[in-house]
């Protein structure tokens, strides 16, 4: 049994949170077997490997990263026990579309998309912060606001707002990017004081963040959607700030349907949304928020399929074209990655 607990790429907070969320001993072993079997791609020249909550990242020397978007799904910093069909393809292809559509605003890491769920790009030194930007009083911001607080991460939230109301102008509410455990809210002053970014870097990061958010909102508006909130991650390469990772995907963003938004808001009704929030809401309704001693509720085949269809729906709404599922074997994925790297 020791071998299972020391399998490469499945360690630290991802493993610990997964085990905490699993009920029986048998369930824990099944999950460990599942995750230990996931690192099946071997890439020539590979010098490092990191398994995030939903992505596998391969370092190729000091220049390139290969990012594989898996079908894993996480909520409350916990990897849920069942993968979601085509989720990785949805995330990867939306991100590629959005990175292409914003590269005039900010340089980004992406170089090639050799497979439906694979991106290859430049290796940057990441800032250990996430630039969370919010256009509406929703989610974590609303939970903070409804508790009586009017400041979040140094950003002031006006009084007399209702859930989902637009902020007068978008606010940036950054968080730390934790290696283990939960990300934590942080203010710009704390970011600079803790050396996570210089004052000049913070100014540039904030500028990029707001510009990217406006572009994301414009892209969403053309499809009848409202980009409510999202997050961006940045790094540096040769002294230049670069946009990294995914952007404007259902894992990193929240979308509302624009049609009927004002009417629902006036009536105090729930907004119709496309995001991963419905998964969090389902977990909360079933008494799970990632806390010690809580157990992830059963994910039935029907529920897994529902989540998959919601991801595909968001792809088709945001991209404006039909989703074409493509399931590749590990062998074919590996061939495409190697062929792409050979061209770089």
N, C-alpha and C positions, 0 to 999 in steps of 0.2 A: 504494500500500500504506500510505502514511502516514495516510490518512484512517481506515483500520481501527483503527490503534493509538491514535487520538485521539478515538474515538467517545465521546459524552457518556455518563456513567453506567457506563462500563466502563473503569475505570482503577485505579491503585494496586495494593494487594495482591491483590484479587480477580482482576484480569487477570494479574498476574505469576505467582501461584500456578497459575492455569489453564494458562498457557503452559509453566511448568516441568513440569507433570504430563502434558503432551501429547507424544506421541512424534515423529512426522514433521512436517516443515514443512507438508505438506498438511493434516495433522490440526489444526495450530495455526490455519491460515487458516480452516478450516471452523468451528472453535470461535469465532474472532473474528467471523465472519459471523453465526453463530447469536446471539451475545450483542449484537452491534450492532443486530440487528433486533428486539430485545426491548422497546425503549422505544417502544411504538406507541400508548400512551394519552396523549391531550392533555386536560388539565383546565383549564377557564377559571378564572382567578384563581390559577393555580399560581405559586408564588414560589420553589420549590426542588425538587430531585430528588436522591435518594440511592439507589444500588443496593447492597444488602447481598448477602451470599452467596446468600440464598434469597428476599429480599423487595425489592420496589421501593417506596420511600416518597416520597410527594409532599407537599410543604408547601403549604398553602393559606393565605396570609397568615401572621399570627402566632398564629392560633387553632386551626387544624385540621390534622390529618395524615390522609392516605389511604394505607393500607398494603395493597399487593397481594402476596399470598402466591403466588409462582411455583411451578412444578413442578421448579425446579432443586433439586439435592441436593448437599450438601457434606459432607466428612469430612476430618479433620486440617487444617481451615482451607483446604481446596481445593475449588473447585466441580468436580464430576465432569462428564464430557463429555456425558451424556445426561439429559434431563429424565425425571421419573417421573410417569406419568399420574395425575391427580387428587390428587397429593400436596399441592398448594396448597389445594385445597378441604378436604382432611382436616385440615390444620394449622389453617386459619382457623376451621373450624366447631367443632373441639375447643376451641380457644382461647376462642371466643365462649361456648361452653357453660360452661367453667370460670370465666371472668371473671364471668358471671352468677351462678354458684354460690358465689362468694367475695366479692362486693361488700359484704357485711355485715361482713367482716373488715377490708378495706382499700379505699379508693376507687380506682377504676381509670380508665384513659383512654378506654375503649370507649363510643361513642355509637350507632353503627349498623353493620349488616352488610348492605349493599345488594346484594351479589353473593356467590356461593359462596366466592370466594377474596379478598374485599375487606372490610376493616374501616375505619371512619372514627372518629376519636377526637380527644381534646384533645391539643394540642401542649404537651409538658412539657419542662423542662430536665433531661436525663438525668444520673443519677449514672454516672460512668465506671467502674462496677464491676458485676460479676454476682454475685448472691447465690446461690451453689451450696450446696445442702443435701443431706445424705446420711443415709439411714436404715440402709444396709447397706454392708459393706466390699466394694465392687465398682468395676470400671473403674479410673480414675486413682488412686483411693484405694487399691485393692488393689495396683496396680503400685508405688505409693510404699511401701506396707506391706511387700510381698514383697522390696523392695530393702533392708530392714532399718531403715527410718526409722519412727518412731512418732509423728511430728508432721507435720501437713499444714495449712498456712496458719494456724499457731498453735493448731490444734485437736489435742488429744492423742488418739491411738488406742490402746486398751488392748492389752496383750500377749495372746498365746495365742488369737488369732482366726483363723478360717478364711475363705477367700474366700466372700463373700456372707452371712456372719454379720451379724445385727443389731448395730448399735452399742447400748450401754446406753441412750443417748438420741441423737437426731439431732445431727449436727455441721454447722456452717456452715464451708465452705471457699471463701471468695470468690476471685474472679480479676479482674484488670483487664480492661476492655473495650477492646481495642486497635483503633485506627483502621487500622493496618497491621500485618501479621505476626500472630504467635500471641498469644492471651490468656495472661497470666502469673499464677501463683499469688501471692497477697498476703495478709498477715495483717491483722487488725483494727488493730493498732498502726501498721502501715505505712500503712493507709488514712487513719487520722486524721493521722499525721505528714505525709503527702503532700498533705493538704488535699482528699482525694477525698470526705470526709464529716466532719462534726464528730462529737465523741463522742456528743452527744445524737442526732444523725441516725443514727449507727451503732446506737445502742441501739434506736431505733424501727424501723430496717430489719431488725435481727435479730429483733425481736418479731414484726413482720409476717411475716417469712420462716418462722419456726417455726409460726406459726398457720396460714399458708397451706398449709404442708406437711402439717400434721395434717388439715386439711380435704381436701386432695388424697388423702391416704391413706384417709380415710373414704369418699370418693367411689369410689376404686378398689376398696376392700374389698367394697362392695355389688355390684361386678361380678366378684368373684372374682379380683382382681388386688392386687398389692403395689406401691405407688409406692416405688421403691427410692431414686432420687435425682432431682433436678430443679434448675432455676435460675430465678431471678426477676430482673427488671430494674425499677428504680424511677426516677422522676423527681420534679421538684417543679413545682407550678403554684400561683401566688399563695401561696407559703410552705407549701403542703400537700404531703406526700409521697403520690405516686400510683403504683399498680402499672401498668406499661407492657408493651407487646409481647405475646407469646403466653405461655400458661402450661399446664403439664401435657400438652404435645403430645409425640409420639414424637421430635421434633427436640430438645426441651429436657429430656426426661425418660426414665427407664428404668423399665419395669414387669416384674415377674415374675408368673407364674401362681401363685396362692396354693395351689391344689390340688396336693398332692404336694411342696410346698416343703420341709417338714421332712424327709420321707423322702429326697429327693434330697440335702439338706444332710448328713444323717447318713451317707449312703453315699459322700459326696464326689463326687456326680455334678453335671454342669452343670445350671444352672437353666434352665427354659423361660421365655423372656422375649419381651416385645414392646417393641422400641425400635429405634433406628437402630444399635445396637451390632453387629447382625449384618452391616451394611454395612462397618463398621470392621474386623470380624474377617475378612471376605472380602478386604478390601484388604491387611490384614497378612499373610494366608495367601499372597497373591500379591505379596509384597515391596514394598508401597507404604504409607508412613506420612507422605507429604507432604514428604519430605526432598529436598534438591537432588539432581538426577540421576535420581530415581525416576520411573517411568512408570505412570500409571493403567492397570490391566489392562483388557482388552476387556470392554465391557458389552454382552452379547448381548441380543437381543430377549427371550429367555426369562428372563434375569436381571433385566432392567428390569421385566418383568411380575411377577416374583416379588416385587420390592421394592414395587411398587404394591399387590399383594395383601396384603402384610404391613402396609402403612399402613392400608389399608381394614379389615383385621382388627382393628387396634388401635382404630380409630374405633368399630367396632361393639361391641367389648368394653368400651371406656371409656364410650361414650355410652349403650350399651344399646338402640340402635335400628338399623334397617337403613340402610346407606349408600346414598344416592340420587345417583348421579353427575350432574353438571350442567355441561355444557361451553358457555360463552358465547363469542360472538365479541367481539373488542376493541370493536367498535361498540356492542354491547348492554351490555357492562360499563361503557363510558364513559357511556352514557345513564343507567344506574342510579346511577353515582357522582354525576353532575351533578344528577339529581333529588333525591338524598339531601342533597347540600350546599345545595340551594335551600331545603330545609325547615329547615335549622339556623339 
